[in-house]
Amino acid sequence: MSRTGRCMCGAVTYTATGDKAHLTACHCTMCRQWTGGPLLSYGPVSLSFADDTHVSVHPSSAWAERAFCSKCGSSLYYRLTAEGPYHGNTSVAFGTLDDQAGFEMTTEWFIDKKPDSYGLVGERRCITEAEAFAMLSD
């Protein structure tokens, strides 16, 4: 399944190709600081840009990087850089997709870091910080 997307100003456009229309939410501190709330994302995907001139990448931790548009600041993607089975997994920011229909939320990451001030409706897999880091070290 392929989906197209763009940043807020349109300087960055992309095509994301993934197996399933799975939507995830991450409640870690970095994602909340980066997006102003939980990071809603679609992935893992293969990502290609029409022109990556305005794609800026920030190595946000020892295990991941985050990309954003250098013109408008839109969050674009999160990519795991740590060695291991998930190395290179890339998830695009859900809000940047042109067509957001047909997605199912399947996972909430860092559920133990989610502030009490909000909650997401529905049943899905919930992964704690310890479980997430254990998965990275497999």
C-alpha positions as CSV (number, residue, x, y, z in Angstrom):
1,M,0.0,0.0,0.0
2,S,1.4,3.4,-1.0
3,R,0.4,6.8,0.4
4,T,1.5,10.2,-0.5
5,G,2.1,13.1,1.9
6,R,3.5,16.5,2.3
7,C,4.5,19.1,4.9
8,M,2.4,22.0,5.8
9,C,4.0,24.4,3.3
10,G,4.3,21.8,0.5
11,A,8.1,22.1,0.1
12,V,8.5,18.4,1.0
13,T,6.4,15.8,-0.7
14,Y,6.8,12.0,-0.3
15,T,5.5,8.6,-1.1
16,A,5.4,6.1,1.8
17,T,4.9,2.4,1.1
18,G,4.0,0.0,3.9
19,D,2.4,-3.4,4.3
20,K,-0.6,-2.4,6.3
21,A,-2.6,0.7,7.3
22,H,-1.5,0.6,10.9
23,L,-1.5,3.7,13.0
24,T,0.5,4.0,16.2
25,A,0.8,6.5,19.0
26,C,3.9,7.2,20.9
27,H,3.7,9.0,24.3
28,C,7.5,9.2,25.1
29,T,8.7,12.6,26.2
30,M,10.7,13.3,23.0
31,C,7.6,12.6,20.7
32,R,5.4,14.8,22.9
33,Q,8.0,17.6,22.7
34,W,8.4,17.2,19.0
35,T,4.8,17.2,18.1
36,G,3.0,18.9,21.0
37,G,1.1,15.7,21.8
38,P,1.5,12.0,21.1
39,L,3.2,11.2,17.8
40,L,0.6,9.5,15.6
41,S,2.5,7.7,12.8
42,Y,2.1,5.2,10.0
43,G,4.9,2.6,9.7
44,P,7.1,0.9,9.2
45,V,7.3,2.3,5.7
46,S,9.7,2.7,2.8
47,L,10.0,6.4,2.1
48,S,10.9,8.3,-1.0
49,F,10.9,12.1,-1.4
50,A,10.2,14.0,-4.7
51,D,12.9,16.5,-3.5
52,D,14.7,16.2,-0.1
53,T,16.2,19.7,-0.2
54,H,14.1,20.9,2.7
55,V,14.2,17.7,4.8
56,S,16.3,18.3,7.9
57,V,17.3,15.4,10.1
58,H,17.9,15.6,13.9
59,P,19.6,12.7,15.7
60,S,17.3,12.9,18.7
61,S,18.8,10.0,20.7
62,A,21.3,7.2,20.5
63,W,18.7,5.0,18.8
64,A,16.7,7.3,16.5
65,E,16.4,10.3,14.3
66,R,13.6,12.6,13.5
67,A,13.0,14.6,10.3
68,F,11.2,17.9,9.7
69,C,10.7,20.4,7.0
70,S,13.3,23.2,7.2
71,K,10.8,25.7,5.8
72,C,7.7,25.2,7.9
73,G,8.9,22.9,10.7
74,S,6.4,20.1,10.0
75,S,7.3,16.8,11.6
76,L,7.9,14.3,8.8
77,Y,9.3,11.0,10.1
78,Y,10.9,9.0,12.9
79,R,13.6,6.4,12.0
80,L,15.3,3.9,14.3
81,T,19.0,4.0,13.9
82,A,20.0,1.5,16.6
83,E,21.5,-1.7,15.4
84,G,19.3,-4.7,15.6
85,P,16.1,-6.2,14.0
86,Y,14.3,-2.8,13.8
87,H,17.3,-0.8,12.4
88,G,16.0,1.5,9.7
89,N,12.3,1.2,10.6
90,T,10.7,4.5,9.5
91,S,7.3,5.8,10.5
92,V,5.8,9.0,8.9
93,A,3.8,11.5,10.9
94,F,0.2,10.6,10.3
95,G,-1.0,14.2,9.9
96,T,1.2,14.7,6.8
97,L,-0.5,12.0,4.8
98,D,-2.8,13.2,2.0
99,D,-5.3,10.4,2.6
100,Q,-5.8,9.3,6.2
101,A,-8.7,7.0,5.5
102,G,-8.7,3.3,6.3
103,F,-6.2,3.2,9.2
104,E,-6.5,1.1,12.3
105,M,-4.7,2.2,15.5
106,T,-2.9,-0.9,16.6
107,T,-0.3,0.1,19.2
108,E,0.5,2.7,21.8
109,W,4.1,3.1,22.7
110,F,5.5,4.3,26.1
111,I,2.1,3.9,27.6
112,D,3.5,4.4,31.1
113,K,4.8,7.9,30.0
114,K,1.3,9.1,28.8
115,P,0.1,12.1,30.8
116,D,-3.1,11.6,32.7
117,S,-4.6,14.6,30.8
118,Y,-5.6,12.7,27.7
119,G,-6.5,9.2,26.5
120,L,-7.2,7.4,23.3
121,V,-10.4,5.5,22.8
122,G,-10.4,1.8,21.9
123,E,-8.5,-1.4,22.5
124,R,-5.0,-1.9,21.2
125,R,-1.6,-3.2,22.2
126,C,0.0,-1.0,24.8
127,I,3.8,-1.1,25.3
128,T,5.7,0.3,28.2
129,E,9.1,2.1,28.1
130,A,10.8,-1.0,29.5
131,E,9.1,-3.3,26.9
132,A,10.1,-0.9,24.1
133,F,13.7,-0.8,25.0
134,A,13.8,-4.6,25.5
135,M,12.5,-5.0,21.9
136,L,15.3,-2.7,20.7
137,S,17.9,-4.8,22.4
138,D,16.7,-8.1,20.9
